[in-house]
Amino acid sequence: MEWIQQYAKYGWFIAVWLVLSACNGTTPETILYQVQVQSQDSAENIENAQVTIEVNAGGTINYSESTDSNGVAVIAIDNRHAGQQARLEVSANGYQAHTQMISLIEGDSVQQLLQLEPAANSGTPGPGPTPPDPANPVSPTPDPANNAGILQQVQTRGSLRCGVEGSLPGFSLLQDDGTWVGFDVDFCRVIAAAVLGDAQAVEFIPLSTADDERFHAVQDGRVDVLLRNTTWTAERDTNAFELDFGPTTFHDGQGLLVHRNLNITLAEELQGKRICVRRGTTTEANLQRWFDQVGVDVTALPYDDTDQMYTDYEAQLCDAVTSDRSQLAAQQTTMAQPQDHFLLDVVMSREPLGPVFRENDNDWRDVVSWAIFATMYAEETHVSSTNVERLLTSSDTRIKRLLGVEGNIGANLGLDNNFAFEIIRQVGNYEEIYNRNLGSDTPINLPRGPNRAWNTGQGGVLSSPPF
Ligand SMILES: N[C@@H](CCC(=O)N[C@@H](CS)C(=O)NCC(=O)O)C(=O)O
């Protein structure tokens, strides 16, 4: 509601901005940063909080606004700062100040909800954290930016914001009837069922790989979690994006899709051929390395637009296209003549795909991790959506603990003790999620390969620590 009022209030500004950008056909000249400030305890809006964005441009430039009665401040930053990191600081009387680094993206329009923690000594309002007691040193002083409390935000909001690809069959797709389906979509629902007891309480936010939009969205708090065919790498886990990764939901690898009429059956036969690849992905980085290693010369054609890349591939402007094998299999089903293309039997890299969320929020990390593990542990212990109600009376301790009949795992996580029961009842176990979206009864028909449970004896590597 507040956002609607806010849009009404700033409607003239946004209208002028949209008209200007539509007229000149270029990106808007400002980066709009809208921050809503609330109290973490009561979720009430805080008026007169000071929101400052400090940009370093040869000297320091401060963009500063106070929040209005809806707790909202709108800051318009000159587009010439696009590509830079800036420091966002929010302070309010009686609350601990919040600082975080943000990335400025050309023409971006960001809405961020920030909940401030009351100052330790809340009786005496005053800005900033309480200074450390030298007699009782606590080291290091917690950084308020690291204490975002995503779990509490999701519970207060009543819905989960989940970043997805948005148009990839099998993984995340908005259907004509307005419902979302897919493997990644189901894992968003798994987290919503765990946190809110309602698998439907999800807002899906399509995000691109272009300009690292998906990672900015996690960092800026636009999404609580990203489930978007994203590979966990050491670089991404440790770089300035401040991301954390959860359990791998899909063990993938890079592959090559070729035109059948080229009669190519081995990647090594692509000597001298053109290969379409998406810029800004792990795929692009792996391509040259892999072909260099096998001593084959190929020409990489990097694309910024994925749709264009597949259109050009189908028009045979390139001989092969490379991506995660799961994505190639999914894209193949959308092509005019799927049978005219052939997924080569080669795995050029390891691509462990899974959830991404903001770094240093340990409660949230635990919740996302154990929600996902619950689907794997359920398959391992043969608990599914069809037998879960009956198994509430099981004498198997593993099942009792999984379903919250015994132990206190849910409560320890800040959830209901039956969180896994709700996941399995509403969404299913890992096998059900896989088969529904990618299995042999679907057009994607991807063999499970390493994505089998470890205890099936077929080379599966999926495993959950015990409940
Ligand atoms: N798993 C890889 C690749 C992920 C990926 O999503 N790649 C491309 C397809 S080749 C894509 O879907 N791009 C769509 C887009 O964001 O426009 C990664 O995390 O970098």
The ligand as an SDF file (V2000), in Angstrom:
LIG
                    3D

 20 19  0  0  0  0  0  0  0  0999 V2000
   24.9210  -21.3020  -14.7660 N   0  0  0  0  0  0  0  0  0  0  0  0
   25.5640  -20.2630  -15.5120 C   0  0  0  0  0  0  0  0  0  0  0  0
   24.7590  -19.8010  -16.7290 C   0  0  0  0  0  0  0  0  0  0  0  0
   23.4490  -19.2460  -16.3720 C   0  0  0  0  0  0  0  0  0  0  0  0
   22.6000  -18.6170  -17.4630 C   0  0  0  0  0  0  0  0  0  0  0  0
   21.5380  -18.2820  -17.0340 O   0  0  0  0  0  0  0  0  0  0  0  0
   22.9600  -18.4560  -18.7770 N   0  0  0  0  0  0  0  0  0  0  0  0
   22.2340  -17.8080  -19.8670 C   0  0  0  0  0  0  0  0  0  0  0  0
   21.9150  -18.7120  -20.9920 C   0  0  0  0  0  0  0  0  0  0  0  0
   23.1770  -19.2350  -21.9410 S   0  0  0  0  0  0  0  0  0  0  0  0
   20.9140  -17.1880  -19.5780 C   0  0  0  0  0  0  0  0  0  0  0  0
   19.9890  -17.8600  -19.1920 O   0  0  0  0  0  0  0  0  0  0  0  0
   20.7210  -15.9460  -19.8310 N   0  0  0  0  0  0  0  0  0  0  0  0
   19.4020  -15.3840  -19.8360 C   0  0  0  0  0  0  0  0  0  0  0  0
   19.3920  -13.9790  -19.4760 C   0  0  0  0  0  0  0  0  0  0  0  0
   19.6540  -13.6630  -18.3300 O   0  0  0  0  0  0  0  0  0  0  0  0
   19.0550  -13.1710  -20.3220 O   0  0  0  0  0  0  0  0  0  0  0  0
   25.8780  -19.0880  -14.5940 C   0  0  0  0  0  0  0  0  0  0  0  0
   25.4540  -19.0890  -13.4370 O   0  0  0  0  0  0  0  0  0  0  0  0
   26.5650  -18.1640  -15.0370 O   0  0  0  0  0  0  0  0  0  0  0  0
  1  2  1  0
  2  3  1  0
  2 18  1  0
  3  4  1  0
  4  5  1  0
  5  6  2  0
  5  7  1  0
  7  8  1  0
  8  9  1  0
  8 11  1  0
  9 10  1  0
 11 12  2  0
 11 13  1  0
 13 14  1  0
 14 15  1  0
 15 16  2  0
 15 17  1  0
 18 19  2  0
 18 20  1  0
M  END
$$$$
